[in-house]
């Protein structure tokens, strides 16, 4: 049976309202036959990372760049108005497939969602501007990637972004708080809506007063994000419209004669010569399979198709696990077992239901924002279109409580017990079975097995466990709560909170099961292998219990203000751990929040890595990966800001510029 992620349908009546310029501009192509015979760089994927890299490479007028994008340009209000980020966008703008059934989640299947339009996920995501902890990125460095720690990425976080500070009246009215120190003067804008739901202040007060969670006045974007923060949006600070990588990076570069984009087309295969050097790509029309072509790349092929489709392209091109490719009669160019492995996402708890019995009357129920035919909706739509003010300037809410282990537990003993338990688990026991079928080395390096994927998951688990334990232990670090493990988002105005795991220890796979390359009709098989590591379910249980204690505290701030009433699962705080664990596994847990990463990991080949610290694919020449596939471990936050930073750094690496 299939579990829905719980998003509503888009409000279709606004999808026809075009507000941007005519996209039939210089350099836009829809037929491969209209292109030049060759380009220096061909980028597979015109999403977030692809557009960043294309912009930076084409800054040199002597360098020719071609982007190949499955989707097309979107200029509708449906993606531009921030409020609509609460709903799933038009299916035409997204890949939506179905995962394999998940045995640890009652054999449920789940939607696998990613962007399929120019701008990719940045055109259809929730618009959050969030970064991980410094320690998250330092893990990347510890996995064999010099220059990829926090200090190596912070300059690119700054290079990619600008903070549009809110006006003084809005700061006074809502209490917005964010330091500009973590920003530069980059194309991507982090901005604040012109509205906040009245109930948000009550929830923030409850976190501070009842739970003792600290407010991070700097915004949690400077290497420490544990605590309560204001979360800005990826939004134009003047027009209060979504700011995607298309707006921020492609549009300013679109008139460059050395930059072309081929839309409604996808890369089906990378071509290699006998020396395993990439010579170009094969392309095919997204809607018309008769539109095909062989395009030459004289310098490099750059993969930016995302964590689901980048491994698909590599595997179809003969770079991937030989055991998989041989079964499908794909000629093996290089046996690289990590391609499609190490899949991670931010699992979330859904279907938790409650209501506010004493909510301020100005909320989505009374506004009827979900009903486009209601008079109140029309009023607020008119306000937005006329003034760019009101409820439609906000998406999902601007508030996060990022919680460490000690925030989730009730006692020091419970904290230390979790730390002890995490070390007792043998991570390879819960690895995907496929990890044990790869044969990669005739002789194993000292201290290693002949199965790099197993060595990789063992090493990652050890490093994550060490990170949690050395900072969260009540004995070794009494003043440091440790890294963020779970995120609780709020502020949408509705009676809901988003509960998201930030440190999953389970790992999944993305694998082709056919040589037909169409990424939509022949989507690769996605197995989240969700909650196989037992500490993932225990962490979810701790977080859900904390959230329920927070919400249902009879003497707390919320009981005195908005008066929440839980309607599912109900039963008050007497519900047993066993029953909550059962509900989580059978009904409530979802392994994805649309933040897939890790499937072409930047690690040593001995640990199952796919790219080196220069983002070059092992075993071949002339191919790099620049999207979230390269994240060896997902950061504790929404991926958007990190992808911008990684893509900026990737562009410098490709150009040969000395990076930080």
ZAMARGU-4260 file (C-alpha; in steps of 0.2 Angstrom, whole numbers, plus 5000, padded with zeros to 4 digits):
<rodrens>
0) 5000/5000/5000 | 5006/5017/4996 | 5008/5031/5009 | 5004/5049/5003 | 5016/5063/5009
5) 5001/5073/5014 | 5002/5088/5002 | 4987/5095/4994 | 4984/5098/4975 | 4990/5115/4968
10) 4977/5128/4966 | 4976/5126/4947 | 4967/5143/4943 | 4983/5152/4946 | 4994/5141/4935
15) 4990/5151/4919 | 4995/5168/4926 | 5011/5172/4918 | 5021/5186/4926 | 5039/5184/4920
20) 5047/5188/4903 | 5046/5178/4887 | 5058/5163/4889 | 5061/5161/4871 | 5077/5170/4873
25) 5094/5169/4866 | 5102/5152/4868 | 5086/5142/4872 | 5084/5126/4862 | 5071/5112/4860
30) 5079/5102/4847 | 5096/5094/4848 | 5099/5097/4829 | 5099/5116/4832 | 5114/5115/4843
35) 5132/5118/4839 | 5143/5103/4835 | 5152/5103/4851 | 5154/5112/4868 | 5168/5113/4881
40) 5156/5108/4895 | 5140/5099/4894 | 5130/5099/4910 | 5117/5085/4913 | 5103/5094/4923
45) 5097/5112/4923 | 5092/5111/4941 | 5099/5120/4956 | 5117/5115/4955 | 5118/5114/4936
50) 5112/5132/4934 | 5125/5138/4947 | 5139/5129/4938 | 5134/5135/4921 | 5133/5153/4926
55) 5151/5152/4934 | 5159/5143/4919 | 5151/5154/4906 | 5158/5169/4915 | 5173/5166/4903
60) 5167/5171/4886 | 5180/5159/4878 | 5171/5144/4887 | 5156/5136/4879 | 5143/5128/4890
65) 5128/5118/4886 | 5114/5114/4899 | 5103/5099/4896 | 5086/5099/4906 | 5072/5087/4906
70) 5059/5100/4909 | 5055/5117/4903 | 5054/5135/4910 | 5040/5138/4922 | 5033/5156/4924
75) 5017/5153/4934 | 5011/5160/4950 | 5009/5143/4956 | 5027/5142/4959 | 5031/5160/4962
80) 5019/5164/4977 | 5027/5158/4993 | 5011/5151/5001 | 5009/5138/4987 | 5026/5130/4993
85) 5014/5122/5006 | 5007/5111/4992 | 5015/5099/4979 | 5017/5108/4963 | 5010/5103/4946
90) 5015/5085/4941 | 5023/5092/4925 | 5036/5100/4935 | 5041/5085/4945 | 5047/5067/4944
95) 5035/5057/4955 | 5039/5039/4956 | 5035/5025/4969 | 5048/5018/4981 | 5050/4999/4984
100) 5040/4993/4999 | 5049/4996/5015 | 5048/4981/5027 | 5051/4991/5043 | 5037/5002/5039
105) 5023/4990/5037 | 5028/4986/5019 | 5022/5003/5014 | 5028/5012/4998 | 5032/5031/4997
110) 5033/5044/4984 | 5050/5048/4977 | 5049/5066/4972 | 5062/5078/4963 | 5061/5093/4952
115) 5059/5091/4933 | 5059/5109/4927 | 5072/5123/4925 | 5078/5127/4942 | 5075/5109/4948
120) 5070/5108/4966 | 5073/5126/4969 | 5058/5129/4959 | 5046/5117/4968 | 5054/5115/4986
125) 5048/5123/5002 | 5060/5138/5000 | 5069/5135/5017 | 5086/5143/5020 | 5095/5132/5032
130) 5112/5125/5035 | 5120/5111/5044 | 5131/5111/5059 | 5150/5114/5056 | 5153/5097/5063
135) 5142/5089/5049 | 5153/5096/5035 | 5169/5092/5045 | 5163/5074/5044 | 5165/5076/5025
140) 5183/5081/5028 | 5186/5066/5040 | 5179/5054/5026 | 5194/5058/5015 | 5190/5075/5008
145) 5203/5089/5012 | 5196/5106/5010 | 5178/5101/5012 | 5175/5105/5030 | 5165/5119/5037
150) 5180/5131/5035 | 5181/5126/5016 | 5163/5128/5013 | 5158/5144/5023 | 5166/5155/5009
155) 5155/5147/4997 | 5139/5149/5008 | 5144/5167/5008 | 5148/5168/4989 | 5131/5161/4984
160) 5119/5171/4996 | 5113/5188/5001 | 5103/5191/5017 | 5089/5204/5014 | 5087/5211/5032
165) 5069/5214/5037 | 5063/5232/5040 | 5064/5239/5057 | 5045/5239/5059 | 5044/5220/5055
170) 5058/5216/5067 | 5049/5225/5080 | 5032/5217/5076 | 5038/5199/5074 | 5055/5198/5082
175) 5065/5193/5067 | 5083/5189/5071 | 5097/5184/5060 | 5115/5189/5059 | 5122/5194/5041
180) 5139/5187/5046 | 5136/5171/5037 | 5131/5179/5021 | 5140/5188/5007 | 5133/5197/4991
185) 5128/5182/4981 | 5114/5179/4969 | 5103/5168/4980 | 5093/5179/4992 | 5087/5174/5009
190) 5072/5185/5014 | 5058/5187/5026 | 5039/5187/5023 | 5028/5202/5026 | 5017/5192/5038
195) 5018/5180/5052 | 5004/5170/5059 | 4999/5176/5077 | 5000/5159/5085 | 5019/5157/5081
200) 5025/5168/5095 | 5015/5157/5108 | 5024/5142/5101 | 5041/5150/5102 | 5038/5156/5120
205) 5034/5138/5125 | 5050/5131/5118 | 5060/5145/5127 | 5050/5145/5143 | 5044/5127/5145
210) 5058/5117/5137 | 5073/5128/5140 | 5078/5128/5122 | 5089/5143/5118 | 5085/5156/5105
215) 5099/5157/5092 | 5098/5176/5088 | 5111/5174/5075 | 5100/5162/5065 | 5109/5146/5066
220) 5118/5148/5050 | 5136/5151/5057 | 5140/5133/5061 | 5129/5130/5076 | 5111/5127/5073
225) 5104/5118/5089 | 5091/5129/5097 | 5076/5139/5091 | 5079/5150/5076 | 5070/5161/5063
230) 5071/5153/5046 | 5072/5164/5031 | 5065/5159/5014 | 5073/5159/4997 | 5063/5174/4991
235) 5065/5190/4981 | 5065/5203/4995 | 5056/5216/4985 | 5043/5206/4975 | 5040/5193/4988
240) 5041/5179/4975 | 5051/5163/4976 | 5069/5165/4970 | 5075/5149/4962 | 5092/5146/4954
245) 5084/5150/4938 | 5080/5168/4944 | 5097/5169/4953 | 5109/5161/4942 | 5102/5157/4924
250) 5092/5173/4920 | 5107/5185/4923 | 5118/5174/4912 | 5105/5170/4899 | 5111/5182/4886
255) 5128/5176/4885 | 5132/5169/4868 | 5143/5155/4875 | 5129/5148/4886 | 5115/5137/4878
260) 5101/5127/4886 | 5092/5112/4878 | 5075/5110/4887 | 5063/5096/4886 | 5078/5084/4883
265) 5088/5073/4895 | 5105/5065/4895 | 5103/5046/4892 | 5121/5041/4892 | 5139/5047/4893
270) 5150/5042/4879 | 5168/5036/4882 | 5183/5032/4871 | 5194/5017/4873 | 5204/5026/4886
275) 5189/5029/4897 | 5188/5048/4893 | 5171/5055/4892 | 5169/5062/4874 | 5151/5068/4876
280) 5133/5063/4879 | 5118/5055/4870 | 5102/5065/4872 | 5084/5061/4870 | 5068/5071/4870
285) 5058/5071/4886 | 5041/5070/4876 | 5047/5065/4859 | 5059/5050/4859 | 5063/5053/4840
290) 5072/5069/4846 | 5090/5062/4849 | 5107/5067/4847 | 5126/5064/4850 | 5134/5079/4858
295) 5152/5082/4860 | 5160/5089/4876 | 5178/5094/4873 | 5183/5096/4891 | 5171/5088/4903
300) 5153/5081/4906 | 5146/5088/4922 | 5132/5078/4931 | 5119/5089/4940 | 5104/5078/4938
305) 5101/5075/4957 | 5103/5061/4969 | 5090/5050/4960 | 5095/5053/4942 | 5114/5056/4942
310) 5117/5038/4947 | 5104/5032/4934 | 5115/5041/4921 | 5131/5034/4927 | 5124/5016/4928
315) 5117/5017/4910 | 5134/5023/4904 | 5143/5008/4911 | 5150/5016/4927 | 5143/5007/4942
320) 5142/4991/4951 | 5147/4977/4939 | 5136/4964/4947 | 5121/4976/4943 | 5126/4981/4925
325) 5131/4964/4919 | 5114/4957/4924 | 5106/4971/4912 | 5119/4968/4898 | 5126/4985/4901
330) 5144/4985/4895 | 5155/4989/4910 | 5166/5004/4908 | 5172/5004/4926 | 5166/4994/4941
335) 5161/5007/4954 | 5150/4999/4967 | 5146/5015/4976 | 5136/5022/4962 | 5118/5022/4968
340) 5122/5017/4986 | 5123/5027/5002 | 5105/5034/4998 | 5100/5046/5013 | 5085/5057/5016
345) 5077/5066/5030 | 5064/5055/5037 | 5049/5063/5045 | 5034/5059/5056 | 5017/5062/5048
350) 4999/5060/5052 | 5001/5068/5070 | 4985/5077/5072 | 4979/5091/5084 | 4969/5107/5084
355) 4971/5123/5093 | 4955/5126/5103 | 4959/5145/5107 | 4968/5150/5091 | 4968/5168/5085
360) 4954/5169/5073 | 4967/5174/5059 | 4972/5157/5053 | 4971/5146/5037 | 4954/5139/5043
365) 4946/5156/5044 | 4955/5162/5028 | 4950/5146/5019 | 4967/5147/5010 | 4964/5129/5004
370) 4948/5134/4995 | 4952/5145/4980 | 4934/5149/4977 | 4931/5156/4995 | 4929/5175/4996
375) 4942/5176/5010 | 4955/5168/4999 | 4951/5180/4985 | 4954/5194/4997 | 4971/5189/5002
380) 4976/5184/4984 | 4971/5202/4979 | 4981/5209/4993 | 4996/5199/4988 | 4995/5203/4969
385) 4992/5222/4973 | 5004/5225/4988 | 5015/5209/4991 | 5009/5208/5009 | 4998/5196/5019
390) 4997/5177/5022 | 5003/5173/5004 | 5020/5179/5007 | 5024/5165/5019 | 5028/5147/5015
395) 5028/5133/5028 | 5032/5145/5042 | 5049/5153/5047 | 5052/5144/5063 | 5063/5129/5068
400) 5068/5120/5084 | 5083/5110/5081 | 5085/5098/5095 | 5100/5089/5102 | 5100/5072/5111
405) 5099/5080/5128 | 5084/5090/5122 | 5075/5074/5118 | 5078/5064/5134 | 5071/5066/5151
410) 5087/5062/5161 | 5106/5061/5160 | 5104/5042/5162 | 5093/5041/5147 | 5105/5052/5137
415) 5120/5041/5141 | 5110/5025/5138 | 5106/5030/5120 | 5125/5034/5118 | 5129/5016/5124
420) 5116/5008/5113 | 5122/5017/5097 | 5139/5009/5100 | 5133/4992/5102 | 5125/4991/5085
425) 5135/4983/5071 | 5130/4994/5057 | 5134/4981/5043 | 5121/4970/5050 | 5108/4983/5044
430) 5116/4987/5027 | 5106/4984/5011 | 5109/4966/5006 | 5116/4972/4989 | 5131/4979/4999
435) 5137/4961/5002 | 5137/4956/4983 | 5150/4968/4976 | 5168/4962/4973 | 5179/4977/4970
440) 5196/4972/4975 | 5207/4957/4972 | 5216/4960/4988 | 5209/4971/5002 | 5219/4985/5009
445) 5226/4982/5027 | 5212/4983/5039 | 5198/4983/5026 | 5186/4970/5019 | 5185/4967/5000
450) 5168/4975/5001 | 5170/4994/5001 | 5152/4998/5004 | 5152/4989/5020 | 5168/4998/5026
455) 5160/5014/5021 | 5144/5012/5031 | 5154/5006/5046 | 5165/5021/5045 | 5151/5033/5043
460) 5141/5026/5058 | 5157/5026/5069 | 5160/5045/5065 | 5142/5050/5067 | 5141/5040/5084
465) 5157/5048/5089 | 5150/5065/5085 | 5134/5062/5095 | 5143/5055/5110 | 5158/5066/5112
470) 5147/5082/5113 | 5131/5075/5120 | 5138/5064/5134 | 5134/5072/5151 | 5151/5067/5157
475) 5162/5074/5143 | 5153/5090/5138 | 5141/5096/5151 | 5139/5114/5143 | 5137/5108/5125
480) 5120/5100/5120 | 5128/5092/5105 | 5123/5092/5087 | 5105/5093/5081 | 5097/5076/5079
485) 5079/5081/5076 | 5070/5096/5069 | 5053/5102/5073 | 5046/5116/5062 | 5031/5127/5065
490) 5024/5143/5061 | 5013/5139/5046 | 4997/5145/5055 | 4989/5128/5054 | 4989/5116/5069
495) 5004/5105/5063 | 5022/5103/5066 | 5035/5095/5055 | 5046/5082/5064 | 5061/5077/5054
500) 5076/5066/5058 | 5093/5075/5054 | 5105/5060/5058 | 5098/5044/5050 | 5110/5029/5051
505) 5101/5018/5038 | 5107/5018/5020 | 5097/5014/5004 | 5100/5012/4986 | 5095/5019/4968
510) 5097/5006/4954 | 5092/5004/4936 | 5082/4989/4932 | 5081/4992/4913 | 5092/5000/4900
515) 5078/5011/4894 | 5084/5028/4899 | 5069/5039/4901 | 5069/5045/4919 | 5051/5047/4921
520) 5043/5032/4912 | 5058/5021/4918 | 5062/5028/4934 | 5076/5019/4944 | 5072/5008/4958
525) 5073/5017/4975 | 5075/5007/4991 | 5076/5018/5006 | 5080/5003/5017 | 5072/5014/5030
530) 5073/5012/5048 | 5084/4996/5047 | 5096/5003/5059 | 5087/5001/5076 | 5093/5018/5083
535) 5084/5027/5069 | 5067/5021/5076 | 5073/5024/5094 | 5078/5042/5089 | 5061/5045/5081
540) 5052/5038/5097 | 5062/5050/5108 | 5057/5065/5097 | 5039/5061/5096 | 5038/5058/5114
545) 5046/5075/5117 | 5034/5084/5104 | 5019/5076/5113 | 5025/5082/5130 | 5028/5099/5123
550) 5011/5100/5115 | 5001/5092/5129 | 5009/5099/5145 | 4994/5104/5155 | 5003/5117/5164
555) 5013/5124/5150 | 5013/5140/5140 | 5002/5132/5126 | 4989/5126/5138 | 4987/5144/5143
560) 4986/5151/5126 | 4981/5141/5111 | 4975/5126/5120 | 4981/5112/5109 | 4970/5096/5108
565) 4978/5080/5101 | 4966/5070/5090 | 4979/5057/5084 | 4985/5046/5091 | 4976/5053/5106
570) 4976/5044/5123 | 4987/5058/5132 | 5004/5055/5139 | 5000/5038/5145 | 5002/5030/5128
575) 5016/5017/5130 | 5032/5017/5121 | 5027/5000/5113 | 5011/5008/5106 | 5020/5023/5100
580) 5033/5013/5092 | 5020/5003/5083 | 5011/5018/5077 | 5027/5026/5070 | 5032/5011/5060
585) 5015/5006/5054 | 5007/5023/5050 | 5017/5038/5054 | 5035/5037/5048 | 5039/5043/5030
590) 5057/5040/5025 | 5058/5055/5013 | 5055/5073/5014 | 5062/5076/4996 | 5080/5079/5002
595) 5089/5064/4994 | 5108/5064/4994 | 5123/5053/4995 | 5121/5042/4980 | 5138/5047/4971
600) 5147/5050/4987 | 5163/5060/4989 | 5173/5047/4999 | 5188/5037/4995 | 5185/5022/4983
605) 5190/5010/4997 | 5175/5016/5007 | 5163/5015/4992 | 5165/5033/4986 | 5161/5038/4968
610) 5170/5055/4967 | 5186/5061/4974 | 5188/5078/4983 | 5189/5087/4966 | 5172/5079/4962
615) 5180/5068/4948 | 5172/5051/4945 | 5184/5037/4949 | 5190/5026/4935 | 5186/5037/4921
620) 5191/5054/4915 | 5182/5070/4910 | 5166/5067/4922 | 5162/5076/4938 | 5147/5077/4949
625) 5141/5093/4957 | 5124/5090/4965 | 5118/5082/4982 | 5123/5065/4976 | 5141/5069/4982
630) 5136/5073/5000 | 5144/5058/5009 | 5133/5062/5025 | 5118/5073/5024 | 5119/5089/5034
635) 5107/5093/5048 | 5096/5104/5038 | 5086/5107/5022 | 5098/5104/5007 | 5095/5119/4997
640) 5108/5131/5004 | 5121/5117/5005 | 5119/5113/4987 | 5121/5131/4982 | 5138/5131/4991
645) 5144/5115/4984 | 5140/5120/4967 | 5149/5136/4969 | 5164/5127/4975 | 5162/5114/4961
650) 5163/5128/4948 | 5179/5134/4955 | 5187/5116/4955 | 5182/5114/4937 | 5190/5131/4933
655) 5205/5127/4942 | 5203/5141/4954 | 5211/5138/4971 | 5197/5135/4983 | 5197/5138/5002
</rodrens>
